[in-house]
Amino acid sequence: MAENQEVPHADRAAAGTAGSPSDPARPRRELVAWRNAIFAIFFLSGLSLASWVARIPAVRDDVGLSTQGVGLVILAGSIGSIVGLIAAPPLMARFGARLGMAGVLITVSVGLVFVGVGGSILPSVPMLAIGLVLFGFGNGAVDVMMNVEGAEAERELGKTVMPLMHAFFSFGTVAGAALAAAASALGIVVAAHLGVIAALIAVAAIVAVRFVPVREELGDDPHTETPREPWTVRLKRGLAVWTDGRLLLIGVIMLGMTFAEGSANDWLALAVVDGHGYDETIGAAVFTVFTISITAARVLGGPFIDRFGRVAMLRAMAVIGVVGLSLFIFSSEPWMLIVGTALWGIGCSLAFPVGMSAAADVPDRADAAARVSAVAMIGYCAFLVGPPVIGFLGQHFGILNALLLIVGLMVVAGLAAPAAREQSGPRARVRIPS
């Protein structure tokens, strides 16, 4: 007897290939494989990011960069990432999710190789900058693609999995930070470390995307008989979402919290070394505390969101983040530094996945994809532009004082929390054969 599986009623047509209620639903095993593939993509993105940022102090010393110099090379990566964010929707529409995500993750791998060589074996600011542009472009593009795919998988599964998907990103950052700390402690050259990570990401990406389905209704399959929506229509739909005030306020929430997360990724280790006077290994270890905290909060946060709602949780996270960051900045004891780092991670953990779910909380699937793409761009722009701003402020006022900007942004994000309120209520479900 066929096993039953619940999916949202509004997405029943989406589960079939032609959109008719009589069309077969996507089999459960295919949905699970799709979900797991997106888990893997999130993990690889986190692994790549943490592998680079945890070795920033070593790269800085090998290349001889000042604090502002670090900010400028990070800016090169940020520029590449912004281009990737903008390029992601048309790339995904043109090549589909499979080729799109595989291609940009391979670009990430190539960028890591350039960063490793230019940051250690052949110290070169231009080579380092080129590597970070490629690295940033690939990560910026895959960030949008994997969130759009994650939202689609969540809708077809009929259950909330976005926080857990972002937890897999954090799993990747934990693994990357731990491996980087081990590489630093063992004295492994940056080029060798990042080269191994790059090869792992390229191979794993090619394997994972094989389980991402081809979706005819989104124009992924060039052989389908279903007419493909003209690109001008898709462009207009994508631009129209930017006039939605609620969506922009969701973007404000994500802007403040991803600014906090992105700044931690790029500056926490250096803040521990330059601001608090500890060595590079301690800096990498404290960054590991941050990644563990944000990961644990994302794994455990889903039931709390279901119980207390998005708004209450976002407000609570803002308060926790402000307290934690204040402890980190003004700490005079090691335990305060560790506790503050943990609370900082918890505070900025749920805003991005909650924002993605809130953006996708509309009936129309095409509009949902456009909205997810829009808020992803807002969030990742903050994620990527924030660190250079912290670098500029840190050069002039000190790295710890520069972090005070994040405190203010967290307060603003907490005030904007009502924009993420649930719109559709509990999802209506139907039972369909797997």
C-alpha positions in Angstrom: 0.0 0.0 0.0 1.3 3.5 -0.9 2.6 5.5 2.0 0.9 8.8 2.6 2.7 12.1 2.8 1.4 15.5 3.8 2.1 18.6 1.6 0.6 22.1 1.6 -2.8 22.2 -0.2 -1.7 25.3 -2.1 1.3 23.5 -3.4 -0.5 20.4 -4.7 -0.3 21.5 -8.3 3.4 22.4 -7.8 4.1 18.9 -6.7 3.1 17.6 -10.2 4.9 18.4 -13.4 2.1 20.0 -15.2 0.2 21.6 -12.4 -3.0 19.5 -12.7 -4.5 17.9 -9.6 -4.4 14.6 -11.4 -0.7 14.7 -12.0 1.5 12.5 -9.7 3.0 14.0 -6.7 6.7 14.1 -6.2 7.7 10.9 -4.4 8.6 11.1 -0.8 12.1 9.7 -1.4 12.7 12.4 -4.1 11.6 15.1 -1.7 13.9 13.7 1.0 16.8 13.5 -1.4 16.1 17.1 -2.6 16.1 18.3 1.0 19.3 16.5 1.8 21.0 17.9 -1.2 20.1 21.4 -0.1 21.4 20.6 3.4 24.7 19.6 1.7 24.9 22.8 -0.3 24.3 24.9 2.8 27.1 22.9 4.6 29.6 23.5 1.7 28.9 27.2 1.7 29.5 27.4 5.4 32.6 25.3 5.2 34.1 27.5 2.5 33.4 30.7 4.4 34.8 29.6 7.8 37.9 28.1 6.2 38.8 31.6 4.8 37.8 33.8 7.7 39.5 31.7 10.4 42.8 32.1 8.5 42.5 35.8 8.0 45.1 36.6 10.8 47.6 34.3 9.1 47.0 35.7 5.7 47.3 39.3 7.1 50.7 38.5 8.6 52.0 36.7 5.5 51.0 39.4 3.1 51.7 42.3 5.6 48.3 44.0 5.6 47.1 46.7 8.0 43.7 46.5 9.6 42.4 48.8 6.8 44.2 46.7 4.2 42.3 43.6 5.5 39.1 45.6 5.1 40.0 46.5 1.5 40.7 42.9 0.4 37.5 41.8 2.1 35.8 44.6 0.1 37.1 42.9 -3.1 35.3 39.7 -2.0 32.2 41.7 -1.1 32.0 43.3 -4.5 32.3 39.9 -6.1 29.5 38.7 -3.8 27.2 41.5 -4.6 27.7 40.8 -8.3 26.9 37.2 -7.5 23.7 38.1 -5.7 22.6 40.1 -8.7 23.6 37.5 -11.2 22.0 34.5 -9.3 18.4 34.8 -10.4 19.2 35.1 -14.2 21.8 32.3 -13.9 19.3 30.1 -12.1 16.6 30.9 -14.7 19.0 30.2 -17.6 20.8 27.1 -16.4 18.5 25.7 -13.7 19.4 24.9 -10.0 21.6 21.9 -10.7 24.1 23.5 -13.1 23.8 26.9 -11.4 24.7 25.7 -7.9 27.4 23.3 -9.1 29.0 26.0 -11.3 29.1 28.7 -8.7 30.5 26.3 -6.0 33.3 25.3 -8.4 34.0 29.0 -8.8 34.2 29.2 -5.0 36.8 26.4 -5.1 38.9 28.2 -7.7 38.8 31.4 -5.6 40.0 29.5 -2.5 43.0 28.2 -4.4 43.9 31.7 -5.5 43.4 33.0 -1.9 45.6 30.2 -0.5 48.5 30.8 -3.0 48.3 34.6 -2.9 48.0 34.6 0.9 50.9 32.4 1.7 53.1 30.7 -0.9 53.4 33.7 -3.2 52.2 36.6 -1.1 50.4 39.0 -3.5 47.6 41.4 -2.8 46.4 41.3 -6.5 46.2 37.5 -6.5 44.5 37.6 -3.1 42.0 40.1 -4.4 41.3 38.1 -7.5 40.7 35.0 -5.4 38.3 36.8 -3.1 36.4 38.2 -6.0 35.9 34.7 -7.4 35.2 33.3 -3.9 32.7 36.1 -3.2 30.9 35.8 -6.6 30.4 32.1 -6.1 29.2 32.3 -2.5 27.0 35.3 -3.3 25.3 33.4 -6.1 24.9 30.1 -4.3 23.5 31.9 -1.3 20.5 33.1 -3.3 20.1 29.9 -5.2 20.2 27.6 -2.2 17.7 29.8 -0.3 15.3 29.8 -3.3 15.7 26.0 -3.6 15.3 25.6 0.2 12.1 27.6 0.2 10.7 25.5 -2.7 11.7 22.3 -1.0 10.1 23.5 2.3 6.8 24.3 0.5 6.6 20.9 -1.2 7.6 19.0 2.0 4.8 20.8 3.8 6.9 21.3 7.0 9.3 23.9 8.3 12.9 23.0 7.5 14.5 26.4 6.7 16.0 26.9 10.1 17.6 23.4 9.9 18.9 24.2 6.5 20.6 27.3 7.9 21.9 25.1 10.7 23.7 23.0 8.1 25.4 26.2 7.0 26.5 26.6 10.6 27.5 23.0 10.7 29.8 23.9 7.8 31.2 26.9 9.6 31.8 24.8 12.7 33.7 22.2 10.6 35.6 24.9 8.7 36.6 26.8 11.9 37.7 23.6 13.7 39.7 22.5 10.7 41.3 25.9 10.4 42.1 26.0 14.1 43.8 22.6 13.8 45.7 23.7 10.7 46.9 26.8 12.5 47.9 24.9 15.6 49.8 22.3 13.4 51.5 25.1 11.4 50.0 24.0 8.0 50.5 26.6 5.3 47.3 28.4 4.3 47.6 27.3 0.6 47.7 23.6 1.5 44.7 24.0 3.9 42.5 25.9 1.5 43.5 23.7 -1.5 42.2 20.6 0.3 39.0 22.4 1.2 38.6 23.6 -2.4 38.9 20.1 -3.8 36.4 18.8 -1.2 33.8 21.5 -2.1 34.1 20.9 -5.8 33.6 17.2 -5.7 30.8 17.3 -3.1 28.9 19.9 -5.0 28.9 17.9 -8.2 27.6 14.9 -6.3 24.9 16.8 -4.3 23.3 18.6 -7.1 22.4 15.3 -8.8 19.5 15.0 -6.3 18.1 18.5 -7.0 15.0 17.9 -9.2 14.4 19.5 -12.6 11.3 21.6 -12.2 9.4 22.2 -15.5 7.1 24.8 -13.9 10.2 27.0 -13.2 11.6 26.5 -16.7 14.5 24.3 -15.7 13.7 21.6 -18.3 14.4 22.8 -21.9 12.5 19.7 -23.2 9.2 20.3 -21.5 6.2 21.1 -23.7 5.0 23.7 -21.1 5.6 27.2 -22.5 8.4 29.0 -20.7 7.4 32.3 -19.1 9.1 35.2 -21.0 12.1 36.6 -19.3 10.5 40.1 -19.4 7.6 38.8 -17.3 9.9 37.2 -14.8 11.9 40.4 -14.6 8.8 42.5 -13.9 7.7 40.1 -11.2 11.1 40.2 -9.6 11.2 44.1 -9.6 7.6 44.4 -8.4 8.4 42.8 -5.0 10.6 45.8 -4.1 7.5 47.9 -3.7 6.1 45.8 -0.9 6.6 47.7 2.4 6.3 44.6 4.5 9.0 42.8 2.5 11.3 45.8 2.9 10.8 45.7 6.7 11.7 42.0 6.6 14.8 43.1 4.8 15.6 45.5 7.6 15.4 42.7 10.1 17.7 40.6 8.0 20.0 43.5 7.3 20.7 44.2 11.0 21.1 40.6 12.1 23.2 39.5 9.1 25.4 42.5 9.5 26.0 41.1 13.0 26.7 37.6 11.7 28.8 38.7 8.8 31.0 41.0 10.9 31.6 38.2 13.4 32.6 35.9 10.6 35.2 38.3 9.3 36.3 40.3 12.4 35.7 38.2 15.5 39.0 36.3 15.4 40.9 39.6 14.7 39.0 41.3 17.5 40.1 38.6 19.9 43.7 39.0 18.8 44.0 42.7 18.3 41.3 43.9 20.7 41.7 41.6 23.6 45.4 40.6 23.1 45.1 36.8 22.7 47.0 34.7 20.1 45.8 33.5 16.7 44.9 30.0 17.9 42.7 31.4 20.7 41.1 33.7 18.1 40.2 30.7 16.0 38.9 28.9 19.0 36.6 31.7 20.1 35.3 31.9 16.6 34.5 28.2 16.9 32.4 29.1 20.1 30.5 31.6 17.9 29.8 29.0 15.2 28.8 26.3 17.7 26.4 28.8 19.4 24.7 29.9 16.2 24.4 26.3 15.0 22.8 25.1 18.2 20.3 27.9 18.2 19.3 27.1 14.6 18.9 23.4 15.4 16.8 24.0 18.5 15.0 27.2 17.3 12.3 25.7 15.2 10.0 24.4 18.0 10.4 27.7 19.8 9.3 29.6 16.7 6.3 27.3 16.4 5.4 27.8 20.1 6.0 31.6 20.5 5.7 32.9 17.0 8.2 34.7 14.7 7.8 38.2 16.3 8.4 37.2 19.9 11.4 35.1 18.9 13.0 37.9 16.8 12.6 40.3 19.7 14.1 37.9 22.1 17.0 37.2 19.8 17.6 41.0 19.5 17.8 41.4 23.2 20.1 38.4 23.6 22.4 39.6 20.8 22.7 43.1 22.3 23.6 41.7 25.7 26.1 39.2 24.2 27.9 41.7 22.0 28.1 44.2 24.9 29.8 41.5 27.0 32.2 40.7 24.2 33.1 44.4 23.6 33.6 45.4 27.3 34.8 42.0 28.7 37.6 42.1 31.2 37.6 38.4 32.0 38.0 35.4 29.7 34.6 33.9 30.8 32.9 37.2 29.8 34.4 37.0 26.4 33.2 33.4 25.9 29.7 34.0 27.3 29.4 37.2 25.2 30.5 35.4 22.0 28.0 32.6 22.6 25.1 35.1 23.2 26.2 37.1 20.1 25.9 33.9 18.0 22.5 33.0 19.5 21.2 36.5 19.0 21.8 36.6 15.3 21.0 33.0 14.6 17.3 32.9 13.6 16.7 36.2 11.7 17.9 34.9 8.3 15.9 31.6 8.2 12.8 33.3 9.8 13.1 36.1 7.2 13.2 33.6 4.4 10.1 31.8 5.7 8.3 35.2 6.2 9.2 36.3 2.7 7.9 33.1 1.2 4.6 33.3 3.2 2.5 34.1 0.1 0.2 31.8 -2.0 1.8 32.2 -5.4 5.0 30.1 -5.8 6.5 32.4 -8.5 6.0 35.5 -6.3 7.5 33.5 -3.3 10.6 32.8 -5.3 11.0 36.4 -6.3 10.5 37.6 -2.7 13.0 35.1 -1.3 15.5 36.2 -3.8 14.9 39.9 -2.9 15.3 39.5 0.9 18.3 37.2 0.3 19.9 40.0 -1.6 19.2 42.5 1.2 20.5 40.1 3.9 23.6 39.1 2.0 24.5 42.7 1.0 24.6 43.5 4.8 26.5 40.2 5.3 29.1 41.3 2.8 29.2 45.1 3.0 29.2 45.1 6.8 32.7 43.7 7.3 34.5 46.4 5.2 32.6 49.1 7.1 33.8 47.5 10.4 37.3 47.5 9.0 37.2 51.2 8.2 35.8 52.1 11.6 38.2 49.8 13.3 41.2 51.5 11.6 40.1 54.8 13.0 38.4 54.0 16.4 39.6 50.5 17.3 38.1 47.2 16.4 36.1 46.8 19.6 34.6 50.3 19.4 33.7 49.6 15.7 31.5 46.7 16.9 29.2 49.2 18.7 27.6 49.9 15.3 26.2 46.3 15.3 24.6 46.9 18.7 22.5 49.7 17.2 21.6 47.6 14.2 20.4 44.8 16.4 18.1 47.2 18.2 16.6 48.4 14.9 16.1 44.8 13.8 14.2 44.0 17.0 11.9 47.0 16.4 11.1 45.8 12.9 10.2 42.3 14.1 6.4 42.7 13.6 6.9 42.7 9.8 7.7 38.9 10.0 4.3 38.0 11.6 2.7 34.9 10.1 0.4 35.8 7.3 -1.2 32.5 6.3 -1.7 30.8 9.6 -1.3 27.0 9.8 -0.9 25.4 6.4 -3.8 23.5 5.0 -2.7 20.0 4.1 -3.9 17.1 1.9 -2.7 13.6 1.8 -1.2 12.3 -1.4 0.5 9.0 -2.3 4.3 9.0 -2.3 
